[in-house]
Amino acid sequence: MTTLRRIALALLVAAPVRAQQSAPPNPLGQPLLDRAGHVREDAYIHVPLRPEDARYASIDGTHLKGIVMEVDSLSLADRDRGTLFWGRNVGTQGHVDTEDWVARRFRAAGLEDVHKQEFTLEPQWQLSGWNITFNAHGRTIGLESARPPERAAPTPDGGLQYELVWVGQGSEADYVGRDVRGKAVLVQDIPEPGTINHTLSSERVVQRAYEKGAAAVGIVFGISDNFAVWQRTGDAPGFNVGYEDGMRLRAMLGRGERVTVKLVVDSEMVPGRTAASVWGTLPGQTDEEILVIAHLDGYFEAALDNASGLAVMMGLVEHYARLPLSERRRTIRFVGSVGHHSGPGTTWLHDHRDTALARTALAINLEHVAVARTQYWGPRLRMTDAVSPMRWWLNASPAVLRVVRDAFERFNVGVTADMDPGASGEMGRMARDVPSLQVITSPEIKHTEQDTPEWVPAVGLEQIARAYAKIIDGVNELDRSQIQPTAGERKPPEAASATPGALP
């Protein structure tokens, strides 16, 4: 390359940098963001309602977002009363307040047989105090995102202190030539996505650390931002930090600094606590039932997981309660499920399926149903002006599949092209007991302290609530035999492929 070409290339590369440094602010500012820096609700992509779907116009996203805020306030009240493991967790006042809120809304809408179904819980973790600090060169450092793992055992008087060692993602390769015996290892947990699938669980990271002789495990969550989580570290000591704080610790270790961590935890496992599911019934013309489920419990504010599901459930309650009996072919039973994070979830329904689900024509699970779509930009997770597509599960006939896909298309509900091989969350245990349906998404904010209302777009709540209402109406035009997974005949592959885009 000639000297002249090198100079030209250097100028070309440098020009955008100089322009960026000297350019004045864009006079448009940030037109899609509100004053707090969040995506404006009216900036999200919105698909207009088709004239033939006017009956669903009363299912309004702004109203549903208001319901999310009501549920969110229950978690904030639990935090403000001094609960350290706060939110709407089973066995706490936050959960009881949520049960009572659901019951009040059911009664206000005119549902019948509104009642609580109480469960005695396994011993529940109660956190009375904790402190996680780091020390380097005689300096004590506290990190904003540091949290103990859920179910952490109490530490001895004075706490526990360990030297900290970075071991990457905690694979076998990361331990080659390393002696971690008696130390606290710091590992990076990569979401795949969210806390439902992540390298910590899929690659036995915690178990391997203890097998290698580590005394404690520190988890760096994610590849962006500074999310605070309660992820468990088994029966041994540990801690959690967000990505930014974790990289700060890694940088210190990379400079050759000796870093120690001190863990102080005051906790106990409390037996004999109870929590309840809440039921309500909207009678139809027959005793066949549509069962609509949304779980009550949640870590921190839990706006996505699962205030979003509860809000959509209440939207469906209100929509169908307004209709005359003549327009409700099947009875609709709504249940605010006690929850599965540390509770029994819908296990009771599975265990009593011969009676509890005997009249169920279709079960719908409302869980993590609307979140802003994101893009990574370096170590930042950036929101877009679109609702994130979701994973989905359907256990029903081809006729129901056609109803579901039509509703998703009408109301802009994006899903993965491949269906999940099984259902998760509240639907997991009972998904094959009856015809069942769910859409669900588990992004990086799930189970973190950053699961806050700005992540839940009003338009996302609106479109999935309208889609489910359309599905319920479509399924109610089918006899129960036409809903069952074995009903109908599938077209042979050559016939199905003859019309591109045709559903079986």
N, C-alpha and C positions, 0 to 999 in steps of 0.2 A: 504494500500500500504506500503511495507517495505521501510526502509530507503535507502537500496541499489537501489531499483527500482526508488525511487524519485531522487536520484543522477543521475542515468542513464538517466532518462527522462529529467532532467535539462540539462545534457550535450548534449543530442540529440537536444533539442530546441535551446540551445545556440550556437551550432556548426555552423549552417549556418550564424548566425550573425557575429561570429568571422571571418569566412571565407570571408564574404562579406566585412568586415572592412579591412582585411589584403590583399585581393586579388589584384594583379596588374591589370592595365587596360587591357582590351581585345585587343590583337594586331590587331584584325580586325577593331577596332574603331566602327564607325557607318556606315556600308557599304551602307545603303539605304538612307542616308541623304546627302544633299549638305552642302556646307560650312556655309550656313545660318541656318542650322538645319531643313530644309524642305525636304520632300520626293523628291528624284530625279525623274525627269520625266521618265527616262528610267527604274526606279525601279518598276513602276506600272505594275500590271498583264495585259498582252496584248494578246488577242486572234488573231492568224494569220488569214489573209483574205483567204477565200476559193477561189479556182481557178475560180469557176463560178461567183464570185462576183468581179472579177478584174476591172470591170468598175467603182467601187467606190474607187479605190486605190488613185485617185487624191484628195479625201477628206482626208486631212492630219492633224493630231492632232497638230503637231508643228506649222503649219501655222495658225490653228484656235486659238491656244494659243496666237500667235502674235496679232491676232485681239482682243482678250480679253485685251491685254496690251494696244492697241490703245484706247479702250473704257475707260479703267482704267485711262489713262493719261488725259482724258477729266475731270474726277472727280478731279484728283490731281491739275489740272490747276484751277478749281473752288475754291478749298481750298486755293491755293497759291495766288489767287487774293484777299483773305481776307474774303471770304464768311464764316460766322460762321455756318449756317445750310447748310453744303456744300455737294456736290455730283452732281447728275444730276436731281435735284428736279424740278418739273414743275414750270414755272414762273421765272426761274433763267437763267443766262447766260450759266450755265453748261448744262441745257436742250437744249437751242438753239444751242449750239455747237454740241450736240449729234444729233439733227435734221439735221444740216448741214452735219455732218459726214456721216450719213446714206444716205442722198441725193447724196453726192459725190460718195459714193461707188455704189449706184444703177446706176448712170449714167456711171461710169467707166466700169461697167459690161455690159452695153448696154441695160438696161431695158428701157422700153418705158413709156410715160406718168408719169414721175417722178414729183411728186408735193407734197406740204404740204397741209394738211387739218387743218385749224386753229380753235381753240376752245377758247372762253372766259371763264376763270376760276372763280370759287368761290373765295372770298377773300383769299389771301395766306399769311401764317405766315412769317414775316420777323424778324429775330433775329439780333439785332444790338449790343448787349452786354449782358454778363451774368457772374455771379460769385457765386459759391456755396462753402461755407466754413463751417467747424465744429469747435467747441470750447469745450475744456475740461481742467479743472484746469488752466484756463487762457492761454492755448496754442491754437493757431489757426492752424487748420489742413486742408490742401487741398488734395483732393483725385483725382488721375489721371483719373479715369473713370467717375467722376461726370459730369452729363449732365442735363440740364433742360428738361422737357417733351416737345414734339412737341406741338405747339399751346399754350404754357404757356403765360399767360397774363403778362403785365408789372407790376413790383412791385412798391410800393410808393418810394419816395425819402428815401434813407437809407436802403431800402430792408425790408424783413420780417424775424423775428427770432422766432424760436420755440424750446421748449425742445423736445428731441428725445426719443421715446419709442419703444422698440422692441415688436412686436406682432406676431412673427413666420410667418406663411403663411397667416395670416389675416382671419382665419376661425372664426365662432361663438365661438368655444371652446377657441380660443386664447384671447378672450375679457372677459372671465369669471373673475369677480373680478377686472377688470382693468378699470380705469378712464382715458380716453385719450382725454377728452374735452379740446380743445384749443392747443393740442400738435401735433407734427409731428410723425406719426407712421412709423416705418420701417418694411417693409414686404418682404419676400423672394418669388420671382416669379419663379415657377418651369416650365421649358419648357416641352412641351408634344407632339412633339418636337418643338423647335424654337419659334418664336414670333407669328406664325400663330395659334397655340393652346398652351395655358399656363394657369396656375392656376389663374393668375391675371384676365383673362377674363372669364374663365369657372366657377369660384367660386365667382364672384361679389366682388372681394377683395377691389377695390377702392371705389365702392359705399357703401359697408358695413362700411368702415373706416369713411366716412363722416357721415353716419347714426349714428355712435357711437359718433360723435362730434369731430372727428379729424379735425384739421385745415389744415393739409397738409399730403401728402403721399409720403414716400420715397420708391423706388423700388430697391430691390437687385436682379439683373438679374442672374438666372441660378444656377448651382451647381458646376461650375468649372471656372477656369481662371478669367479674369477681363474684360469682354466684356462691351463696352460702347454703350449705346442705347439712343434713343429719345422717349421711350414709354410714351404715354399720361396718364395724371391723371385727365381727365375730365376738368371741368371748374374751378377747385380749384388749389392752389399751390402744387408743388411737385418737386421731383428730381429723378434721376436714378444714381445708382452706380453698378459696377460689383461685382461679387461674392467675390473676394479677399478683395476689399475695404469694402464691406458690412459685411464680417466676422470680419474685424478689428473694425468696429463700434459696432458690436454685442459683441465682447470681451470686449470693453471698458464699455458698458452698463452692461455686466455680472459681471464686477468687482465693480459695484456699482457707477461708475463715472457718474456725471451729464454731459450730452453731449447736446449741442445746435447746431442747424443748421441755417445758415443765407442764405437766397435766394435773389439774386439780378438779375433781368431780365429786359432788355430793348428790347421791341418787339412791333410789331403792325401787324394788319391784313390789307393787302393792296389789294384793289379791282381793277378790270379792267385789270389784267394781262392776257396774252395769252400764249398758248403753242400749238404745232402742232403734229399731226401724219404725217408720211412720207410714201407715196405710190409709188410703182413701179410695172410695168407689164412686164412679159415675155410671149409673145404670143405663143399659141399652135395651133394645127390644128382645134380646136373647141373653141366655146365661153364658154364652161363649164370651171369652175375654181377650182383650188386647192388654198386655201387661207392660207398663212403662216404668223403668227403673232409673234412679239416679242416686249415687252414693252421697252420704252426708259428710263424711270425714275429710280432713285435709290438713296438710302441713302449712304453717304460716298463713298468709292471706288466701292462698289456694283459689285464686280467681279462675284460672283455667281448670284446675283439678280440686274441686269440681263444682265451683259456683256456676260455671258455664252450663253444666248439665242440669243443675237445679233450676236455673233460670229458664232453660228451654222446656223443662218439665212443667213449670208453672205457666209458661206460655201456652202449652197444649192443654193444661187444665182449664185455663180461662177460655180458650177457643172453643173447646167442646162443651164446656158448661153453658155457653151462650146458645148452643144449638138446641132445638126442640128434640124430644125423645125420638120422634119419627125419623130424625136424620142420624141417629146413632144405632146402627144395626147391632153392634156388639157392645157389651159392657166394657168400660175401660177402668182397669185397676192401676192406681199409681202407688209406688212405694219409694219413699226416701230411705234407701237401704243404709243400715247402720255403718257399713263401710268395711274395706278390706285392708287398710294399711296396718292396723293392729287388731282388727276385729273380725267377726265371722263372715262378713259380707253376705252373699247370697247362698252360702253353703246350705243354709236351712232349706231353701227352695229345692236345691238338688236332692238333699237327703229325704225330703218329703214330696218328691215330684209326682208320685202316684196320686196324691190327694191335692197338694197345693197348686199343681200345674195341670190338673185333670181337664180343666175347661179352657186352657190357654191356647188360643189360635195362633198368636204371634207375641213374642217378647221383644221389646226394644230397650236397649241400654243406652243411656245418655251420659257420656263420660268424655271429658276433654274435647268438647265438640266445636270449638271455634278459637283460633289463635292467629295472630298476624304471621304472614309468611316472612321468612328472614333470609338474609344473604350474609355470608361471612366477608369481612373486609379487614384483612390482617387480624389482629386480636380483638376485633369488635364484631358483635352480632347486630346487624342493621335491619330494622323493620322495613317492610315494603308496604305498598298501598293495596295489597291483595291478601285474601284469606288463605291460609295454608291448606293444601290438599291433605287428606287424612287416609289412614289405613282403614280397611273395612272388612266386615264379616257378614255373610248371609247364609243361613241354613234354612232353605225353603225351596219351593218349586221354581221351575223356569218362568211360570206365570208371575210369581212374586218378583223375580229378578227383573222382568220387564217393567213392572210397576216402579220398582226401586230406581232403576236406571233412568226412567222417564222423569221421575221426581228430581233426581240429582241434576239432570241436564236442565230442567226448567228453572231451578233455583240456584244454579252455579255452585253446586257442591262437588268439589274436585276430590277424587280418590286415587289411590295407587292403582296402576293397571293390573297388577297381580293382587288377588285377594289374600288376606292372611290365612295361613293354614289352620288356625284356630282362633277363638276369641280370647280376649284378655280382660283384666279387671273384674268388674262385677259380673260380666257375662261368662267369664272363663269356665266356672264349674258347671253351668247349666246350659251351655250353648247348644248342645246336642240333645238335650232333654225334650225340647219343643222347637218349632220353627222360631228362628231368632235373627236379630239384625243389630248391628252397631257400626258407627263410624267413630274413630278415635284417633287422637294425635298425641304424641309424647315428646315434645320438643325439649330443648336444653333447660328451659325454665321450670319444668315439672319437678315438684318436690323441693324447690329452692325458695329462698326468701324473696326472690325476684318474681315470683308468680303473682303479679299484681294486675289490677284491672286494665291498665293501658295495653296489655297484651291481648285483650279479648275484644275484638271489634264488634260493634253493634250489628253491622251488616252480616257478620258471620253467624251470630246468634239468630238473626232473622231468617237467613236463607236455610239453615239446617232445621229450624223449627217449622218453617213452611214446608220443607221437603218431607219431614216426618208426618205432618198433618196430611199431605197429599198421599203419602204411602198408606197411612191408616185408612183413608177413604178408599183408596184403590183396593187394598186387601179386603175391606168390608164388602166389596162387590164379588168376592170369591167365596165359594163354599169352603168349609174347613178341609175337605178332601183335596181341594185344588191348591191349598197352601202348603201341605206337607211336602217334605223334600223329595219323596218318591212320586209325587203327582205329576201327570203330564208325560209326554214323550219328548226326548231331545232329538233334534234333527241330526242325521248322520253328518260327519265332518264335511263331506263334499257339498251337501245341501246348505249347511250353515255358511260355508265360504263362498257360495255362489253370489250372495248379496253382501258386498263389503259393508261392515258396520252393523249388520243385522244381529240381533240378539237371539240366543237359542230359544 
